[in-house]
């Protein structure tokens, strides 16, 4: 298996350095470059690799638990408008009281189809369907034993079509997502037996459908410099995209209606030729989410720029 | 783990490759004001460009193309494109570019500059 894997990568390398075919872009709509955001899903399909995304925050669970996640996400275009994604996380839980635990979360798979791309108005709309595969992760870090489906819609819009009188607002863009996470199990029961009395204690945990929504508001200094006004910014400022992300979840039923949790994540992304680096603070919106500020950071590779003639192009359907 | 190491080696090895071409600088500058008519528009990109499948157009405020249709690559800098201009009247001009980098990535953009007299 290791030899097969090595062979695959060598073939990719050989294709890369010998092919003369075409490869096309990631996160572009007209003159707008949309970076891959850290906390909300992207509105475009692309060949990309997030390796790794690291986040840490103290949650209110068990009197305060430090949760640290290290995750990897890969997205691969099958056609110019359709991509599949696969991701997984390694989670470490360190409760204030009690034993630490760590393990992998459930494997996540997704498909995304880009419905619309309008260069003139810098707009992109995609739809997607994700699934968290139950039972593939470790129960010790809270991985569910059941699967959860998550259809959603994703959008991106640059403000480059504003009139020239408002030209310094043109570098703004907004991306966002709206979806519903639908667990395949409405509830799970756990039974504990008191060894002294023999009494059975049945605990029922309910799993509501959850509205997953969020957006990112970003101001691209790349766009400002190249489309609006050259301010002669130098590296690294000239490739910087300050942004604030809102990542929110609202249960829809099963006794938890309206109990929104989420975070507001201000930070920045620096986008280079072949990769981008992003760092954000993670600020809980309410006590239900937590009382402590966390941090998330990501190293993200543009596979279509790194390997434009092999891994970075769609498998089928030519180029677009 | 081995796949990750090999990927990173390939990333390092791919340094010879090009990527998406972003505008690096331009003359007249993006959003600039010129006291006199420039004789040409020059745009330098972050990557080397394929001039045969790239374009730069310059339009006046009424939308009429005013450039001389002679787009060409700089002899010594293959990331630098030139297009000549006639004597321009005072006004605002829009530069619209679409370029293909040598690895065939396509990017486009536009900016304006103003001529005072």
Interface residues (C-beta under 8 A of the other chain):
Chain A: X2 X5 X6 X9 X12 X13 X16 X21 X22 X23 X24 X25 X26 X28 X30 X31 X33 X49 X51 X119 X164 X167 X222 X225 X226 X227 X228 X229 X230 X273 X274 X275 X301 X302 X304 X305 X306 X307 X308 X309
Chain B: X2 X3 X4 X6 X7 X10 X11 X13 X14 X17 X19 X20 X22 X23 X25 X26 X29 X30 X31 X32 X46 X103 X104 X105 X106 X107 X108 X109 X110 X111 X112
